[in-house]
Amino acid sequence: MGYFIEDFIHHIFFKPRSSDFWEMNLHHFITITLFGGMICQNFIRPGMIVSYLHNLSDISTAGSRVLSHTVYKKSTFVSFGLCTVYWFLLRNICIPILCYNCWLYLTYPPELKAFNIAPKLLTALLTVLCFMHVYWLFLFINMIVKAVKGGSTDDT
């Protein structure tokens, strides 16, 4: 959670605005809210699974970013391909399945049913995050297609 708070503040106040400024800030805001809600509402299990899957795909993303600043373009392309595969499997298959199960099963016991709005709000935020992951996957695929067709690897 601390990383996302720091990155959120860094994006708003210190980093030059790029084409993904609003998307990244929305992503960080939703992630911070989900972490806080997970802790406050005691939904540790689903929150940790989402966090684990999310961060597992970030490993290949970071590796791809590091390689993109080197002269090893073939390694960068392979790394970005793996990043896209992990992104698809973890963020666009596993997390949406978990999100669907949260919609169905994440509720309070009957004696606390008056508070069931909290899990629904958190699941709604997770759903928005899932749609953002799909959007970014299409951008990744677009970048791969452009690289294969014309050799351009510019960030879209």
Secondary structure as UniProt FT lines:
FT   HELIX           2..13
FT   TURN            19..20
FT   HELIX           21..40
FT   TURN            41..42
FT   HELIX           44..68
FT   HELIX           73..86
FT   HELIX           87..94
FT   HELIX           95..105
FT   HELIX           110..115
FT   HELIX           117..150
//
